[in-house]
Amino acid sequence: MKPPELIDGAKVLEWVWSGDNPFGVVKTCAGEVAFEIYGLAICQYSGDLVVYRFSCDKNWETVQDDSYISIDEAKEYLPAQYQCVKATWTCSDKTT
């Protein structure tokens, strides 16, 4: 599923959707599943030098985020918990 142009006010540069099965889950401190992650988006706020990787639910709502110095770094440091489905990234200019 294609993401919106902006997520949390940041422009989507690259994204990936897991399909029917989530990339992984975010658990509570008690170990229960709190969120399933279906969308990953690398985004950048206007005027910001860093990029952010947003981990999103089925509605492209951000569940977690982290900042990186480059797009490549954001892809390289994908947490093990989000590797249940292989990520094949799409540039946002290919989604229009």
C-alpha positions in Angstrom: 0.0 0.0 0.0 1.4 3.3 -1.1 2.2 5.8 1.7 1.0 9.4 1.9 3.4 12.1 0.6 4.1 13.2 4.2 4.2 11.2 7.4 4.2 13.2 10.6 5.0 16.2 8.5 8.1 14.7 6.9 8.5 14.0 3.2 8.6 10.4 2.3 11.8 9.7 0.3 11.7 5.9 0.2 9.2 3.3 1.5 8.4 -0.3 1.6 5.1 -2.2 2.4 5.2 -5.7 3.8 1.9 -6.9 2.3 -0.3 -9.3 4.2 2.3 -10.2 6.8 4.0 -7.6 9.0 7.7 -6.9 9.0 7.5 -7.5 12.7 6.0 -6.3 15.9 6.5 -3.8 18.7 5.9 -5.4 22.1 4.9 -4.0 25.5 7.2 -4.3 28.5 5.2 -7.4 29.5 6.0 -9.0 26.1 2.6 -8.6 24.5 2.2 -7.4 20.9 1.3 -3.7 21.0 1.6 -3.0 17.2 2.3 -4.8 14.0 4.6 -3.0 11.6 3.5 -3.1 7.9 5.1 0.0 6.5 8.6 1.4 6.7 9.4 4.9 5.4 12.5 6.9 5.2 11.5 10.5 5.5 13.1 14.0 5.9 11.7 17.2 7.4 12.2 20.3 5.4 15.6 21.9 6.3 16.7 18.9 8.3 20.1 17.2 7.5 19.2 13.9 9.0 16.6 11.3 7.7 14.2 9.3 9.8 13.0 5.8 9.4 9.4 5.6 10.5 8.0 2.2 11.4 4.2 2.3 10.7 1.0 0.3 11.3 -1.5 -0.6 8.5 -2.7 3.0 8.3 0.8 4.5 7.9 0.6 5.8 11.5 4.0 6.1 13.0 4.7 3.6 15.8 8.5 4.1 16.2 11.1 6.3 14.5 14.9 6.7 14.6 17.2 9.2 12.9 20.1 8.5 10.6 22.8 10.4 8.7 21.8 8.9 5.4 19.2 6.8 3.6 21.7 3.9 3.2 22.3 3.9 7.0 18.6 3.9 7.7 18.2 0.8 5.5 21.4 -0.9 6.9 20.3 -0.7 10.5 16.9 -2.2 10.1 16.2 -3.9 13.5 16.1 -7.7 13.6 12.5 -7.4 14.9 11.5 -5.9 11.5 13.0 -8.6 9.2 10.2 -11.1 9.1 9.5 -10.0 5.5 12.2 -8.9 3.1 12.2 -5.1 2.5 12.4 -4.0 -1.2 12.5 -0.2 -1.1 10.7 2.1 -3.5 11.7 5.7 -4.2 8.8 8.1 -3.6 9.2 9.6 -7.1 8.1 6.2 -8.5 4.9 6.3 -6.5 3.2 9.2 -8.3 
